[in-house]
Amino acid sequence: MCVALKYPGSEEDSVWDSMHVVKTSLEYSDSGDKGRYKVTSTVFLTLQNQNEKQGKIDMAGSITRFKEDSVALDKKQDLNDQHLA
């Protein structure tokens, strides 16, 4: 699943966008089944400003972070009822 968020700024404003990707998988083993989750988030930022003292400033950048986790699955419950809280 992928979610993209866009901030509707104007040309005079700073603008940010973000993208979030969630990857899920099931791991089966003799020691117990697990659901594996990986979330990757990236934020993109563009700063624009212009004034007499500093002149025109244009900067842009991004930062990415991710988190992974595994959750033990209960074989007595339906897989559709189990999720990461």
N, C-alpha and C positions, 0 to 999 in steps of 0.2 A: 504494500500500500504506500502511496506517495501523496503528500499534501503540500501544496505551495500556497503561501500567503503573500499578498502584495499590498503594500501601503500606498494608497492613491495620493501621493504628494504632487505638488505643482513644480514647475521648472525652477522656482525660487527657493523651494524647500529642499531639505535633505530627504533622501528616499531610502527605504529599506525593504528588502524582500527576504523571505525565508523558505526553506524547503526541508521537509521532514520525511524520511523514508523509514518504514517499519518492515523488517524481514522476520518471518516466523518459520520455524521448522520443528519437526518432531524427531526425537532421538530414541530409538528402541534399543534396549540392552537387557541382559539377564539381571543386572543389578537394579533395574527400574527404568521406566520410561520417563522422558522429560520433554517439556516444551521449551524451545530456545527462542529468545527474543533479542533482536538487535535493532536499536533505534539510532539513526544518524540524522543530525540536525545541522543545517548550514544557514547562517545569516549573512546577507550581502548588504553593505552600507555604502551609500554615495553621499558625500557632503559637498555642498556647493554654497559659496558665499562670495559676495563682492561688496567692498566698501572702499572709501577713499584712503583710509589709513593702511590697510593690508593689501588692497588690490583684489584681484580675482583668485579665489582658492577653489580647487577641485581635488578632492581626495576620494578614493574608493578602496574597499577591502572586503574581506570575508573571513569568517571563522567557522570551523567545523568541530563538532563534538559528537562522540558516540558513547553508547552504553549497551552492554550485553548482560543478559541474565538467563538463568535456567530455572525452571520451576518443575518440581516433581509432579507427575500426573497420577491421579488416583484411578486405578483400574476399575473401581466399583462405580465410577461416575461416567456419564456420557462425555466424550471429548468436547462436544459442542457447548457443554455447561461449564467448562474449565477455561479460565483466562487469567492473565496477569492483572492483578489489581493495582 
